[in-house]
Amino acid sequence: MSTLARWCYQHRVVVVLLWLGLLGGLVAASQSAGSAYNNSFSLPNSESNKALNLLRSSFPAQAGDTDTVVWHVDSGSVRDSATRERMTDTLDKIAKLPEISGVTSPYSAQGSAQISKDGRTAYAQVNFAKVQQDLDDADVQRVIDTADAARTDGLQVELGGQAIKSTEQAPPATSELIGVLAAAVVLFIAFGSLFAMLLPILTATAGVGTAILATGLLSHGMTIGEIAPTLSTLIGLGVGIDYALFIVTRHRKGLQSGLDVQESLVRAVNTSGRAVLFAGGTVCIALLGMFVLQTEFLNGVAVASALTVALTVLAAVTLLPALLGLLGMRVLGRRARRRLAAGEPMPENATSGPWVRWAAVVERRPRVLSLVALVVMVALTLPVFSLRLGSSDAGNNPASTTTRKAYDLLADGFGPGFNGPLQLVAQVPSAADKAALTKLSARLENVEGVASVTAMPIRPGSTVGIVQVFPTASPQDKETSDLIDRLRDEVIPTAEKGTALKVYVGGPTAMFNDFATVLTGKLPLFIVVIVILGGLLLMLAFRSLLIPVVAGVMNLLAAGASFGILIAVFQWGWGSEALGLGRAGPIEAFLPVMMISILFGLSMDYQVFLVSRMHEEWVHTKDNARSVRVGQVETARVITAASAIMVCVFIAFVFGGQRTIAEFGIGLSAAVALDAFVLRTILVPASMHLFGKANWWLPAWLDRRMPHLSVDPPDEPFPASAQDSPAPEPEPSARS
């Protein structure tokens, strides 16, 4: 690390130009190639995917996305001649647009049931030739523009469906800006220097920018969801600013201790930089652990997020030293530079201050504080036992969007289930099987949870039939999931018995339900893998059995408590409407595995920065109480500042109007805050005081057989002035 730091300092202009060249090259490549993000939630062996494949092979025109055009009159009826003529003309225009395979009008015999009982709401089904992720936005936009042109006073026209939703303009990207500005305030308070404040932000932005551009290019070669860039930005800004903060803090301490710029930089990267590499590596390993789930969608998000973390780490250990070299002593505030020039000692004394006093309290009362912290974390974790995974529907979209308005019109006119019909796709090889499907369609009318059933006529010579089932509940309600299970486990097997009939329950609602079911089943395995991998890394780094166990428990507590808060806000609806994020609904199916991987990585950051300082003190003194106390005092200020920055960045994404991103924002900000201010400030040091020397015990035979992975660099003493007066800013890394 010292060689890399020295080279980056000595060639600082070259390093900056290389980064600018990398960004410029990626921008040019992105403008030329574009991106190919793909929200594919299908699972190869799931029943919903089998239904989709059967549709694609038998009815290519009906295998595409099916969206709706919904209209509502304030007075009169949609059957009135003026409304009928206007909407019929509009639907005829839509039917002639590119990528449209068919339109089912409520004014046709086939669509006669598409008018509400009060006659004031109607809808048409628009069949695209391709599924949503394969459609060009321009083709979907033509449909939207044509439908919008039909609006008049007294005639409301809205559109719904996955293809329509994909083209809706997201709110202005102010979330990132708000988060960065809040982080800048925290940095300025921590450093008191404009330049020192800007450097972590510039470094993180460079890492995130290159990662997002590279991810867009990578989307041409693998399945990466549309959520990946936003999620990567959220993670990258949080960890990128924090990693740079740790190195800048160490560098400023070196300068204030009397080192010259180059030597201070080398030591900062050789100490804090090592911890950043270790922490960033654990985050990447945790994210890539999602590959054990074997789902394309999550694999793509894992690669995108891990790439972002890796590039922010690279920026922190290369670009940041170069920028610090260009700034020289100006990374210190004017007052600090004047003190240094005058040879005055640094003002902060490590033997006093709030963190010293708090560390003493923790040392004196470890049992009481451990119990209080544990009770708080367990209480926040209790809602996890009511966790329900699924997919939020258009009813959670911002109220101003056309998909939300279409959803509300359909729910009011026909019932909430019309927003998520189930599609039963059946193989009917013989006339007897077709008769069995007809009997099944009739029986479905009386099944609990079914509002209505529409059986499509089987074409002459075809051996595939389609039946649409409209639930009584909305797509995201538990009753709809129960209906899917009831159809698959009870109703359909009875109809298939004694025949060659084979029926698959498909459609977007069933696909999301299958996705949630599969991920729920694999979640325990994923957690075990992540905990074991993280524990092995900590065991190698700190030569201890107990520290990895404690870290695993703390990480699980942080994850559980954050999920408890998520469930209260989004699943129980405690504040989701007030935040503009829709009514209560299930937690997104992919959110737990993604959040757990991110949280385990971020929690490992703080564990490494805290315990590495304790470990260094233990190696020198063999005094556990002193090691825990010194480690807590010298890392607390920066860990809490770093967590405050992450909370600012994460919470800013809550107000972007996207429910899924808001779930990540609230969950991650809650987890980071609890981790830093409850676990690392109270529970970890208190438990380590209670365990005593057992913290550092490792069987000799295991120690001999394990490879050595040290976060601590060789000892490099500060100048005499630094030893006489401790640094004003605590060091979060392996060395202080």
N, C-alpha and C positions, 0 to 999 in steps of 0.2 A: 504493500500500500504506500509506503514512503517513497518508493521509486516512481510510482504513478503520480503521486502528489507533486513531487519535485519536477517531473517532466511537464505536467500541466501548468505549473507556475512559471517555469522557464520558457515555455512556448504558449503563453496565455493567449496571445492574439491569434495564433494558429488554431488553438482549441475552439475559441469563439467562432472563428470563420468556418471551421469544420461543422460545428453545430448549425450555423446559419445555412451552410451548403446542404446539409442533410434535410433541414426543414424545407428549403427551396426546392430540392429535388423531389421530395415527397409531395409538395404542393403541385408541382408540374405533373407528376405521375397521376395524382388523384384527379386533376382536372381532365386529363386525357382518358383515364380508364373509368373514373367514377367509382361507385360502390355497388354491391349486390347483396345487401342485407336481406335476410330471409327468416321470417317468423314461423318456422315449422315446428309445431308441437306434436306432430304425429310420432307414434312409436311403432316400429315395424311389425311386431306381433300382437298389437292391440286389436280389439274387435272393431273399433271405429276406423282404424287404418285399413282393415280388410274390407269394410264397407266402401271406403273411398276408392280402393283399388278396383273393386268390382264395378263401381260406377264408371270409373275411368275406362275400363276395358269394354264395357257394354254400352254406355251412353256418354261418349266423350263430351258432348255438348252440355250435359247436365252435371258433369264432374267438376265444373268450374265453380267459382264463388257465386252464391245466390244472395243478392241484396234486395232492398225494398225501396220503393217510392211511396210515401205515405202522404195523403192529403186530407184536409179537414175543413169543413165549412162552418162559419159562425152561425149561419141561419139557413133554413131550407134543408136540402138533401144533396148528397153527392150525385144522386140520380137526376137532378135537374138538368135540363138540356144544355144550358150554358156551361155548367161545370163539366158535364159529360163530354161535350164537344172539345172543350179546351184540353182536358186531360187525355182524351183519346188521341188527339193530334200530337200531344207531347210524347205519349208512349210510342206512337208510330215513329216519331223522330228518333227516339232512343233505340228502338229495335233495329234501325238502319245504321247505327254507329258501329265503328270497328270494335272487335272483341266481344260483341253482344251476340249470344247464341239464341236468345229467345226472351220474350216478355209475356207474362201472363196477366192480362188485364182483368179487373173486377167486372168489367162490362161484357166479358165473354162468358160463354156457358161453362167453361172449365173453371173460371175464377169467380163464379157467382157468390161463393161464400166469403169473398174478400171485402165485403161491405158490412159494417157494423150494424147491429140490430136497430140502433136509433137512426141509421142512414146518414150520419154526419161525418163518418170517417171511412176511408177506403185505402187499400194498398194494392200495389202491383209488384209482382216478383220479377226481378231483372236477373237473368242468368248470363253470367260472363263465360267466355270460352275457356278461361284459365282460372286457376286458384289465385287467391289474392297476392301471394308473394311473387307470382310470375307475371302479374299484370303491370303494364306501364302506367305510371301516375297520370300521364296525359290522357290516356284512354278513359280512365275513371273520371277525370276532371270534366271531360266532355259530357258524360252522363249527368254530373252534378250541375253543370252550367245549363244544360237543356231543361232539367227539372226546375231549376231556380227561375227560369224565364217564365214558367207557368204561374208563378205567384201573382195574386192580385189582392186588392182589399177584400177581405172576407174569405179568401181562399189561401190557406196555409199549406205549403208543400215542403216536405222534409224528406231526407234520405237516411237509410240505416244499413248496416252490414259491415263486414270486415273490410271489403275493398274501399268503401266510402270512408271508414274510420282511418284507413292508412293515409289518406290524402289530406285529412284535416290539419290545418296549420296549427302547430303547437304554439303556445304563448311565447312572446319574445324571450330569448334566452338570457333572462336577467338573473336566474338562480345562481349561475356561476359567478356573475359579477358581484352580487350581494354577498355571497360566501367569501369571495376573495377580499372584498372591502372590509368585511368583519375581521377576517384573518389579519389584514394589514393593521387594523387598530390594535389587535392583541400584540402583534410583533413590534409595533412602535412603542407600546407601553413597556414591553419586555426589554427592548434594546435602547430606546431613546435616540435612535439614529435613523434618518430617512433612508440612507443607503443600506444599512443593515436590515431594515424592514423590507426593502424592495428585492433584495437578493433571493430569499427563499421563494418569493412569489414568481420571480422571473425563472428561476431554476425549475420549479414545479410546472410552470406553464410550458417551458421548452420540452420537458419530458412528456407531459400529457399531449401536447400538440403533435409531436412526432408519433406518439402511440396511436392517436385517433386517425391520423392520416394513413399510417401503416395498416391499421385494422381495416379501414375501408378497402385498401388494396387486397388484403388477405381474405376479405369476404367473397372474392371471386373464386377462391380455391376451396373454401369450406363453409359450412352453414354457420352464420353468425347472425343473431337476432338484432332487430332494430334498437333494442334497449341497450345494446352493448356500448355504443359511444357515450351515452349519457351516464351509464353506470361506471364506465371506465373513467370518465371525467370526475365523477363524484369521489371515487376511490383515489385516483391519481393526485388530485389537488390536495386531499387530506393527508396522504402519506408523503407526497412530494414536499409540501411546505414543512411538514414535521421533520423529515430527514435533513433538509437543508438547515432547519433551525438548530438541530443538534450539532452540526458541524460548525455553523457560524458561532454558536455559543462557545464551543471549545476554542475556536480561533481567537475570538475576542478575549477569552481568558488568557490565552498564551501571549497576546500582545500586551495586555495589562500587567503581565508578570515580567515583562522586560525582554521577551523574545523578538527577534526581527520578523518581518512579514513572512519570508520564505520558511524559516524554521517553525514558526507558529502554524503555518498552513500544513506543513509536512506532518507535524505532530497531531494536528486536528484530524486530518484524514486517516492517519495511522491509528488513531484511538476511536474517535466517534465514527469515522468512516468504516472501520471494521464492524462496529456494532450495527451501523446502517446496512452493510452488506448482509450480515447475519439475519437481521430483522426482515429486510426485504426478501431474502431467500425463503424465510419461513412463510411469509405472506404468499409468495408464488407457489410454494409447495402446497399450502392450504387450498389455494384457488384451483390448482391443477388436480387436487384430490377429487374434484367433481367428475373426473373421468371414470371413477369407479361406478358411477350411476349409469353410464353407457347410454346417454341421450344426446343426440346431435345438438340440440338447442343449447344445453348447458355446457357442452364441450366448447362450442364457439364462444360463449360468454366467458368461460374460464380462460381460454387462450387470450382473448382481448384484454381482460382485466390483468392477467399475469404479465402480459407484454407491457402494459401501462406501468405497472409497479417496477418491472425490470428497467424500463427506460428512465423512470424518475430516479431510481437508484444510480444509474449510469450518469445522469445529469448531476446528481449530488456529489459524485466523487471525481468528476472531470470538469464539467462546465463551471460548477460553483467555485472550485479552487482557482480557476482561471479568472473568473470575475472578481474574486477576492484579491487576487494578485494585482489586477488593474486598479482596484480601489485603494490598495495600500492601507494606510492608517485611517482613512476616512470611514472605515467600517465602524470605528468608535465614534461616540458622540463628541462634541466639542469640549465639553467639560472633562470627559475622560482623557482626551488628548492633552488638555492643558495640565491635568494632574500628572500624567505620565512624563510630560516635558519638564515639569518642575520636580520630578522625582518623589512625589508624594505617595504614601502607601495607599493601597486600594481601600475604599471606605467600608466595604462589607466585611463583617467578622463572622466566621463560621461557628463561633461559640455562642452566638446570640441570634435572635430573630424568631419569627413565628414558627418556622419549620423545625428549628431546634427545640423549641418549647413543646411542640406537638409530638415530636419523636420521643421526648422524655415522658410525656403522658402515655403514649402507646407502650413504652417499655415498662412503666409502673402498673398499668391496668390492662394487660393483654387479654385476660379472660373476659372481663366485662365488655370491652370494646369488640372483641371477636364475636361474642354472643349477640350484641346489638346489630353489628354489621350483617351477621348471618341471618338474623330474623328479618331484617329489611330485604335482603336479597331473596330469601325463600318466599316471603310474602308477595313480592313482585313476580315471582315465578309461578305461583299457584294457577293463574289463568291459563297456563300452557296446557293443562289437562282438558281444556275445552277447545283446543285448537281444531279448526276445520279448514282444510285446504280446498281450493277450488280456483275459480276465475271470476273476477268481477265483470259484470256485463256493462252494456252501454248506459244503464241507469246510474252508473257512477261517473260518467263523463261530465265535464263542465256543462252547466246549464245552458250556455250560449251556443253549444255545438249542435249541428243538424242531426247527428246520430242520437244525441240525448233527447232532442225534441221528437224525433221519429219514434224512439223507444217509448216516450211518455204517451204519444198519441195512440200507438198500438196497444199499450197496456190499458189505457182508459177505454178504448173502443172495443177491444177483443179479449182482454185479459193478459196478465203478465207473461203467460207461457208462449204467446205468439212471438215473442222476441227471441225465442230459442227453441224452435221445433226440433224434435228428434227425427232422424231419417232412418227408417227401417229398409234395408236393401236385402232382397230375398232372391235366392236361386230356386227357380221353379222349373225343373227339367221336364215335367209331365203335366197333363191336364189335371190329374188328381192333386198335384202339388199346387197348381194355381187355385184350385177350389179350396185347398187347405189355407192358402194365404188369404182368400176372401173371408173364410170363417174367422181367421185370426183378426182381420181388420174389424169385423163386426164385434168380436169379443173385446177388442181394445177399448171400445166406447164405454165399457162398464168397469174398466180397471181403475182402481183408486189412483188419483193424481193425473188422470187424463181428461183434458177439457174437450178435445175434438180430434177426429181422425179423418185424414184425406187419403184415399187410395188412388194412385195414379193408374190409368188404364194400361194394361200390358200390351205392348205392340205385337202385331202378328209375327210369329216366328221367333220372338224374343223369349229367353228363358230367365229373365231378370225382372222382378217386380219391385216397385217402390211404394212405401206407405209413410206418410208424414203424420207424426203424432205430436199434438200440441199439449204440453203439460199445463196444469192449472197454476203452477208457480213459475217464478222467473228463472232464467238460466242459472243464476248464482245461488238460488235457495237450496237448502238441504233436501226439501221435498222432491226437487227435480233429480238430485243424485239418487235418492231412494227409489224413484220411479225407474231410473235406468237399471238399477240393481234388480228391481222387481221384474222388469221385462226380461232381463237376461237369465235370471235364476228360476223364475216361476212360469211366467206367461208363455214365452217363446218355446222353451223346452217341451211344454205340454202340447203346443201346436205342431211341433216338429215330430213328435212321437209317432212312429209307424209310417212315416213318409220320407221322401228324399228332400223335403223342404229344408232349406238352411237360411236362417234369417240373422242378419248382423245389425246391431244398433249403432248408427253412425250420426254424422252431422257435427258441427263445431262444438255444441254443448257436450255431446258424448266424448268428443276427442279431448276436451279440456278435463273432463271427469276422469278419463283413462290416464291422462298425464298425471293428475293429482294422485290417483290410486297407486300408480307405479312408484312415484317419488316417495310417497308416504311409506311404502313397503321397504324401500332401500335406505331410508333416512338413518335407521340405527346403524347399519353397516358403515355408512359414510361417516357418522360421528366417531365410531370406533377407530376407523382408519386415520382420521384427522388427529384424534387424541394420541394415538400411538406414535404417529410420525413426529408430532410436536414434542412428545415426551422423549423420544430417542434423541432428537437434536439437543434438547436441554441437558439430557444425561451426558452426552458427549462433551458439551461445552462446560458444564459445571461439576462434572464428576460426582454426581449425587443421585440417589434414588428418590429422596423425599421431594426435592424441588420440582422435578417433572410431575409428580403426583399432585402436589399443591397447585401447580400451574394448570393442570388439566381440570381440577375441581373448580378453580377460579374462573377459567374460561367457560365452563359449563354454566356456572352461576350467572356470569355476565350475559351469555346467550339466552338463558332461561328468563332472566329478568327483562331483557329487552323484548323478547317475544311476548311476555306478559303484558307489557305496555302496548305493544302492537295490537294484541288481541282486544284489549280494552278500547283502544281508539277506533280500530277499523272493523273488527268482527262484532263487538258489542255496540259500536257507534257512539262512544263517548267523545264527542267533539269532531267527528269526521265531517258532519254537515257544516259545522261552524268554520272548518278549514277549507270549505268548498270542495271536498273530496267525495261527495256522495253519501248515500245511506250506508247502513251497516251491511257487511257482506263478508265472504270468506277471505282468508289470506291467500295471496297468489301462490299457486302450487309450487313454483320454482323458487320462491323467496326464502324458505327455511335453509335449503342446502347452500344457496348463494350467500346468505347472510352469515351462516355458521362458518363457512370457509373464510369470509372476509374478517369476521370477528375474531376467529382463532388466530389469524395472522396479525391483526392489529393488537390483540391482547398480548401476543408473544413479543411484539415490539417493546411494550412497557415492561414486561417481565424481564426481557434481556437487559434493558437499560438500567433497571432497578437492581436486579440480582447480580449483574456483572460487577457493579461497584461494590456490592456486599462481598462478592466472591474475592475480589482483589484485596479487600481489607482482611478477609479471613485468611488468605494465603500469607499475609504479612504478620498478622497478630495472633491467629488462632483463638480470638476472643469473639464468640458469637454475638453477644449483646452489643459490643462496640461495632462489629461489622454491620449488623442490622441497622443500628442507629446512624452510623456514618453514611451507609448507603441510602437510607431514607432521606436524610438531611440534604445530601449533595445532589440528589436526583429529583426531589419533590417539586422544586420550582419549575424546572423545565418540563417534567412530565405533565404537570397540571397546565402549564402554558400550552404545551403541545396538544393536550386533550381539548382545551378551550378552542384552539384553532380548528381541530377536526369537527367539533360540535358546531362551530359557526359555519363551516363549509357544508356539513351534512344537513343541518336544519334549514339552510337556505333553499335546498331542493324540495322542501315540503310545499313551497308556495308556487311551484311551477304549473299547477293545474293537472298533473298526471298522477293518478292514484298509485300506480305501481312504484314510481320513483319516490313518491311521498312516503310510501311504506318503508322503503330503504332509508330515506332520510331520517324519519323518526326512530326507526329501529337502531340504526347505526349511531346516531347522536346519543340516544339513551344508553346504549351499551358502552360507548366510549366514556361518557360522563360517569357512569356507575363504576366502570373499571378503574378510572383514574382517581376519583374522589372517594370511593368506598373500598374497593378491593386493594389497590396499590398503596393507598394512603392509610388504611386501617387494617383490613383483614390479613393481607400478606405479611406486613411487618409484625403484627400482633401474633400471628400463628408461628412465625419463625422465632420469635422470642420464646414462645411456649415449647417449641420442639428442641431448642438449644442446639447442641453440637450434632444432633441427629440430622440436622439440615444438610450437613456436608459429608455424611457417611456413604461410602460405597465399598462393597466387598473387595478385598485386595485382588482376588482371583479375577473378578470382573474388570477391575481397573487395568490389570495387566493385558487383558485380551481386547479391550476396546481401543479403537483408534483415538488419537488426540485431536480435538477440535477446539482451539482456544480463541475466545473473543478478545482476550487480553494481549496487547503487544508487549515487547520487552520494556522494562522500566527505563524511562528517560526523565531524569529529574529536571525540575524547573530551575531557573537561576535562583540565587540566594534570596533575592527580593520576593520571589514568588513563594518560597517556603516560609518566609517570615510573616507574610500577610496573605491569607487565603483569598481566592478569587471571588469577585462579587457575584458571579453567576454560577450556580451549581452545574456540574457536569453530568449529563445523562448517560454517557457512554461507558465503555469498559475501563477507561482511565479518567482520573481527575487531575 
